[in-house]
């Protein structure tokens, strides 16, 4: 798998409020399921990054991981020095119909307490490289419209604002708006 950093040089990102975090990016393994589940459930309970209201168990995340692997979609993790999963990212079909086969939609989640450390950027850069290597044409981001950190990250990576669906979802007793951003991954003039 292409890497943002070679294995002997783990990524390091400094923050002003916390010590630098060292991590490596690698494909997710079944042994990562407890960490994937913790991060997912924290996002369900405490953020508008995931618009589900019910937490899941490890069996659910293992089935999700296996389904992604079977479909040929990557799931990568940022692993900390002590083996803790600090974040994860994946992409899959943007929509299920044949006409969308050149587009993917991604997801990136970072453990609470680790956000703002550069993990999301590193995971995104790796996903973008993997999507390009897979011959994909467009990567779609669907971001809760008030998640300014995620919106800024995507824009800094070259994503362009494509529009917002107003009050399309609900969580925590309020309506949620969904902003779409896109990144063209190649300059192919026509689909293959």
C-alpha positions as CSV (number, residue, x, y, z in Angstrom):
1,X,0.0,0.0,0.0
2,X,1.3,3.5,-0.8
3,X,2.3,5.3,2.3
4,X,2.4,9.0,3.3
5,X,5.6,8.2,5.2
6,X,7.9,5.2,5.0
7,X,7.5,2.7,8.0
8,X,10.8,3.8,9.5
9,X,9.7,7.4,9.6
10,X,6.3,7.6,11.3
11,X,4.4,10.8,10.8
12,X,4.7,13.4,13.6
13,X,2.4,16.3,14.0
14,X,2.7,19.0,16.6
15,X,-0.2,20.8,18.4
16,X,-0.1,23.8,20.6
17,X,-2.1,22.3,23.5
18,X,-0.8,18.7,23.5
19,X,2.4,16.8,22.9
20,X,3.2,15.8,19.3
21,X,1.6,12.6,18.2
22,X,3.5,9.9,16.4
23,X,1.7,7.4,14.2
24,X,1.9,5.2,11.2
25,X,-0.7,4.6,8.5
26,X,-1.5,1.0,7.6
27,X,-4.4,-1.2,6.4
28,X,-7.0,-2.0,9.1
29,X,-6.9,-5.4,10.6
30,X,-9.6,-7.4,12.4
31,X,-7.6,-6.7,15.6
32,X,-8.3,-3.0,15.1
33,X,-12.1,-3.5,15.5
34,X,-12.2,-2.5,19.2
35,X,-10.5,0.8,18.3
36,X,-12.7,1.3,15.2
37,X,-15.8,0.7,17.3
38,X,-14.7,3.1,20.1
39,X,-14.0,5.9,17.6
40,X,-17.3,5.3,15.7
41,X,-19.4,5.2,18.8
42,X,-17.8,8.4,20.2
43,X,-18.7,10.1,16.9
44,X,-22.3,8.8,17.2
45,X,-22.7,10.0,20.8
46,X,-20.9,13.3,20.7
47,X,-20.6,14.7,17.2
48,X,-22.6,15.4,14.1
49,X,-20.0,13.7,11.9
50,X,-22.1,10.5,11.9
51,X,-25.8,11.0,11.6
52,X,-26.7,7.8,13.3
53,X,-28.1,7.9,16.8
54,X,-27.5,4.3,17.8
55,X,-24.1,2.9,18.8
56,X,-22.8,-0.4,17.3
57,X,-21.0,-3.4,18.7
58,X,-17.7,-4.9,17.6
59,X,-19.5,-7.5,15.6
60,X,-21.1,-4.7,13.5
61,X,-17.7,-3.1,12.8
62,X,-16.1,-6.4,11.9
63,X,-18.9,-7.1,9.4
64,X,-18.4,-3.5,8.1
65,X,-14.6,-4.0,7.7
66,X,-15.1,-7.4,5.9
67,X,-17.7,-5.9,3.6
68,X,-15.3,-3.1,2.6
69,X,-12.5,-5.6,2.0
70,X,-14.7,-7.8,0.0
71,X,-15.8,-4.9,-2.2
72,X,-12.1,-3.9,-2.7
73,X,-12.4,-0.6,-0.8
74,X,-9.5,0.4,1.5
75,X,-9.8,0.9,5.3
76,X,-6.7,2.5,6.7
77,X,-5.9,3.3,10.3
78,X,-3.5,5.7,12.0
79,X,-1.8,3.6,14.6
80,X,-0.2,5.3,17.6
81,X,3.1,4.2,19.2
82,X,1.4,2.0,21.7
83,X,-0.8,0.3,19.0
84,X,-3.9,2.4,19.7
85,X,-6.0,3.2,16.7
86,X,-6.0,7.0,16.6
87,X,-8.2,7.4,13.5
88,X,-9.4,5.6,10.5
89,X,-10.5,6.4,6.9
90,X,-12.2,4.6,4.0
91,X,-13.9,5.3,0.8
92,X,-16.7,3.4,-1.1
93,X,-19.1,3.9,-3.9
94,X,-20.6,7.4,-4.0
95,X,-23.8,5.9,-5.3
96,X,-24.6,2.3,-6.2
97,X,-25.6,2.7,-9.9
98,X,-23.1,2.0,-12.7
99,X,-23.0,5.6,-13.9
100,X,-21.3,6.6,-10.6
101,X,-18.5,3.9,-10.8
102,X,-15.8,6.6,-11.3
103,X,-16.7,8.5,-8.1
104,X,-16.1,7.6,-4.4
105,X,-17.3,9.1,-1.2
106,X,-15.0,8.9,1.8
107,X,-15.2,8.9,5.6
108,X,-12.5,9.9,8.0
109,X,-12.8,9.7,11.8
110,X,-10.2,10.7,14.4
111,X,-10.3,9.6,18.1
112,X,-11.5,12.3,20.5
113,X,-8.5,14.1,22.0
114,X,-6.5,13.5,18.9
115,X,-8.3,15.9,16.5
116,X,-6.3,18.8,15.2
117,X,-3.0,16.8,15.3
118,X,-2.7,16.2,11.6
119,X,-4.1,12.7,11.6
120,X,-7.1,13.6,9.5
121,X,-4.9,15.2,6.9
122,X,-2.5,12.2,6.8
123,X,-5.5,9.8,6.4
124,X,-7.0,12.0,3.7
125,X,-3.8,12.3,1.8
126,X,-3.5,8.5,1.8
127,X,-7.1,8.0,0.7
128,X,-6.6,10.4,-2.1
129,X,-3.5,8.5,-3.3
130,X,-5.4,5.2,-3.1
131,X,-8.4,6.5,-5.0
132,X,-6.0,7.9,-7.7
133,X,-4.2,4.5,-7.9
134,X,-7.6,2.8,-8.3
135,X,-8.3,5.0,-11.3
136,X,-11.2,6.9,-9.7
137,X,-12.1,10.3,-11.1
138,X,-13.9,12.2,-8.3
139,X,-13.9,12.0,-4.5
140,X,-17.0,13.3,-2.8
141,X,-17.0,14.7,0.8
142,X,-20.4,15.0,2.6
143,X,-19.7,17.2,5.7
144,X,-22.1,18.6,8.3
145,X,-22.2,22.3,7.2
146,X,-21.1,23.7,10.6
147,X,-18.1,21.4,10.9
148,X,-15.7,24.2,10.0
149,X,-12.6,22.1,10.9
150,X,-13.5,19.4,8.4
151,X,-14.6,21.9,5.7
152,X,-11.2,23.8,6.1
153,X,-9.3,20.6,5.9
154,X,-11.0,19.5,2.7
155,X,-10.6,22.9,1.1
156,X,-6.9,22.9,2.0
157,X,-6.6,19.5,0.2
158,X,-8.1,21.0,-3.0
159,X,-11.7,20.0,-2.5
160,X,-14.2,22.5,-4.0
161,X,-17.5,23.4,-2.5
162,X,-20.4,21.9,-4.5
163,X,-23.5,22.9,-2.5
164,X,-25.4,22.4,0.7
165,X,-28.6,20.5,1.4
166,X,-30.5,22.5,4.1
167,X,-32.2,20.7,7.0
168,X,-31.7,17.3,5.3
169,X,-30.9,15.5,8.6
170,X,-31.5,15.8,12.3
171,X,-29.6,14.9,15.4
172,X,-29.4,16.3,19.0
173,X,-32.8,17.9,18.6
174,X,-31.8,20.2,15.7
175,X,-31.8,20.2,11.9
176,X,-28.6,19.5,10.1
177,X,-27.3,20.9,6.8
178,X,-25.1,18.8,4.6
179,X,-22.4,20.4,2.5
180,X,-20.8,18.6,-0.4
181,X,-17.3,19.1,-1.6
182,X,-15.5,17.4,-4.5
183,X,-12.0,16.7,-5.5
184,X,-11.2,15.8,-9.1
185,X,-8.6,13.0,-9.0
186,X,-7.5,13.0,-12.6
187,X,-7.9,15.0,-15.8
188,X,-9.4,12.3,-18.0
189,X,-11.5,14.1,-20.7
190,X,-13.9,11.1,-21.0
191,X,-14.7,8.1,-18.8
192,X,-12.9,4.9,-19.5
